[in-house]
Amino acid sequence: MKVLKSDNKGKYTFCNVSEYSFRAYLAINPKQTEANGETLVMVGTMKDNSGVERDMVEEEKNAPFSKSDLDGSGAFDFAKPCPIYCDENSPLNH
C-alpha cells in the first residue's frame, strides 16, 4: 500500500498515511471449520479524488490505483478464530 518505505537496511518509515488506510470485513470462509467459518478479512484502502476510501482489491470498479499496487488479490485473511484460538483471560471472552 506504499505506507511503509524500506531503506533496504531493515529500517522502515511511514509515508502517505493520510491517503491510505485499511478496512475489515466480517466474512465466512467455507474452507475453515473453526468458529463456523467466521473470519475477519482485511483490505487496504486508498482515497479517490473525491476523498472516498476505496477498497484496494482486484476488480474494484474505477479504481484509483493500478493492479501493480496490489499484493495478490488485496484481501487478507490471517485471523485466528475464537474458538479455538481464544485468550481465556480476556474480558472480551466472557
Buried (B, 14 or more C-beta within 10 A) or exposed (E): BEBEEEEEEEEEEEEEEEBBBBBEEEBEBEEBEBBEEBBBBBBBBBBBEEEEBBBBBEEBEEBBBEEEBBEEEBBBEEBEBBEEEEEEEEEEEE
